[in-house]
Amino acid sequence: MPELKRPDGTRIHYEIQGERGPAIVLASYWSWNPSVYAEMLADLASDHRVATYHLRGTGDSSRSGPYGMETDIGDLEAVVEAVGAPALLLAVADSSNKAAKLAARRADLISAVINFGTAPFARAAFENEEGMLSSNIVVEAFGELLASNYRGAMRNMMEVTNTQASEEELRERVDAQAEFHPEEAAVARFREWVDDDPRAEARAIGERLWIFTAPDIAGPWLPPSDVLQRLTAENLPDAQVVQIESESGPVSHPEEAAEMVRRVSAPLRGDRRT
């Protein structure tokens, strides 16, 4: 498997599926691993070069930090350069912030960013709105729980955002998360994320920012869908928002999600159909 060696000596493990077509890179995020998107990415690999990678400190990459937002953006930039520009980024959670910032800095490198779930927001945007992320007390308590009972915190988060999951599925997901993304790295990335504000960069991307969202996409963590739509329109008026009918979001319907991604990548493939 290919690896990148970063200037500080860190090894970044990455994989590429597909041999033709434009590049798609899954921007890895703090609370899961690329296998979540395996079916969708395998579908896209039929007409794209699809890259996934392991964040530093996780999986098969070097198990060491630092874990700062800027360091992760630099690693993502290096992966995209290795895969080949221009690339379409798929992002979720904290990787939405990283992808937006990289796309704003490197228009030559990033053709578009697709966020699964919600826009790259700062928590300040949720002030006085419903949702657990709007409460400093709740966010601080969750951060403390992550640091003191990592498995318990991850189980709590997965339970409220995956209400359809069985007890066995929750246990398996928590075990996989703990093995792939160790506590130290996850806690550091969560704390960086909750203090970050990517709105200026997200606005700068304009129509290159796509948001694939669905009702109740993150359970009680985020405000209701109608509030998110309003906040997106106010903060990111040029972003292209696609509403998905399924309440569980795009990842649970990989074929549908892959076709939606293809609509965004069509100009890169020379296909002007939408």
Secondary structure, 3 states (H helix, E strand, C coil): CCEEECCCCCEEEEEEECCCCCEEEECCCCCCCHHHHHHHHHHHCCCCEEEEECCCCCCCCCCCCCCCHHHHHHHHHHHHHHHCCCEEEEECCHHHHHHHHHHHHCCCCEEEEEEECCCCCCHHHHCCCCCHHHCHHHHHHHHHHHHHCHHHHHHHHHHHHCCCCCHHHHHHHHHHHHHHCCHHHHHHHHHHHHCCCCHHHHHHHHHHEEEEECCCCCHHHCCCHHHHHHHHHHHCCCCEEEECCCCCCHHHCHHHHHHHHHHHHHHHHCCCCC
